[in-house]
Amino acid sequence: MTITAVLQQQHRDCDSLLASAEAAARRRDWAACASVTQSFISDTEAHFRLEEESLFPAFEAATGMSGGPTQVMRMEHAEARSLMAGLGEALAARDADDFAGCCETLLILLQQHNLKEENILYPMCDRTVPDCLQELP
């Protein structure tokens, strides 16, 4: 098992939750939408915290790069958090169109973000801080 494999699976799991939340909103099944959205946000935040509090600092300490790829990932996490707040607002308003729009924007951001992590940053982490694998769920 590698850091890349574990965190890539977390990405897939979060993507699946986001798709389920969007489908529930399109059906206007607000109870299901609320439940799945909460799971998506909770799991995504846990993933971000794992990266920001454990993986990124270990990578930065090992490489001396604190303004490089990890800084870009943190900025993209902030963008994703803003969009997740928009999901909550659309859900509270029971606005299926707004919710779907937020989902689509978030999905595009996360797909681009995940590709960078999975193809660049995580393989670098596998090489430089393989011991971090022990900290992953």
Secondary structure, DSSP 8 states (H G I E B T S, - for coil): --HHHHHHHHHHHHHHHHHHHHHHHHHT-HHHHHHHHHHHHHHHHHHHHHIIIIIHHHHHHHH--SSSHHHHHHHHHHHHHHHHHHHHHHHHHT-HHHHHHHHHHHHHHHHHHHHHIIIIIHHHHHHH-GGGGGG--
